[in-house]
Amino acid sequence: MYLKIKSPVFIDRLTLELDQPQKCLLRAVLKDDKGSICSALETEVSRGLQFLDWEGLSDLPYGVYTLEVLGIDEMKMRLIKRV
């Protein structure tokens, strides 16, 4: 799976660009700097290139987060929520 975040800085949503060679289940969590899960996403990803908007993140406090993605591959990325 190829995953790209449109921007490592977000306000109220994250836009994920996915290129998946086969259908799979995508699980992602946003963790704060203490390691607590602040938001979770689980969705089925179709084959091919697609964009996925993870909305509803406006209630999270400002700061640094870690995005952990589980699917065919496991990935971690640092993100920043700002005003």
C-alpha positions in Angstrom: 0.0 0.0 0.0 1.2 3.5 -0.8 0.0 6.2 1.6 0.6 9.9 1.4 -0.7 12.7 3.6 -1.6 15.9 1.7 0.0 17.9 4.5 1.6 17.1 7.9 -0.3 20.0 9.4 -4.0 19.8 9.9 -6.9 21.8 11.3 -10.1 19.8 11.2 -9.4 16.9 8.8 -6.7 14.8 7.2 -6.6 13.9 3.5 -5.0 10.6 2.7 -3.9 9.6 -0.7 -4.0 5.8 -1.1 -2.8 3.5 -3.9 -3.7 0.0 -3.0 -3.1 -3.0 -5.3 -5.8 -5.0 -3.7 -8.9 -4.5 -1.5 -8.0 -4.3 2.2 -9.1 -3.0 5.6 -7.4 0.2 6.6 -7.1 1.0 10.3 -5.6 4.3 11.5 -5.3 5.9 14.9 -4.2 9.4 15.9 -2.2 9.4 19.2 -1.2 12.4 21.3 2.3 13.0 22.6 1.5 10.8 25.7 0.5 7.9 23.5 -3.2 8.0 24.1 -5.5 7.3 21.2 -7.5 10.5 20.3 -9.2 9.3 17.2 -9.6 6.1 15.2 -10.6 5.3 11.6 -11.5 2.0 10.1 -12.6 1.6 6.5 -12.4 -0.8 3.6 -10.1 0.4 0.9 -10.8 -0.5 -2.7 -8.2 -1.4 -5.3 -6.5 1.5 -7.0 -5.8 5.1 -6.3 -8.2 7.0 -4.1 -8.5 9.9 -1.7 -9.9 9.6 1.8 -10.9 12.5 4.0 -10.7 11.8 7.8 -13.0 14.4 9.1 -14.2 15.3 12.6 -10.8 16.2 14.0 -11.7 19.8 15.0 -12.4 18.8 18.6 -8.8 17.6 19.2 -6.5 20.0 21.1 -3.7 21.7 19.3 -0.4 19.9 19.3 1.8 17.1 18.0 0.2 13.8 17.1 1.4 10.4 15.7 -0.6 8.8 13.0 -0.4 5.0 13.0 -1.7 3.2 9.9 -2.4 -0.5 9.8 -3.3 -2.3 6.6 -1.0 -4.4 4.4 1.9 -2.3 5.7 2.4 -0.5 9.0 3.3 3.2 9.0 3.9 5.9 11.5 3.9 9.7 10.8 4.2 12.8 13.0 1.5 15.4 12.4 0.7 18.8 13.9 -2.7 20.2 14.6 -2.9 24.0 14.5 -5.4 26.8 14.5 
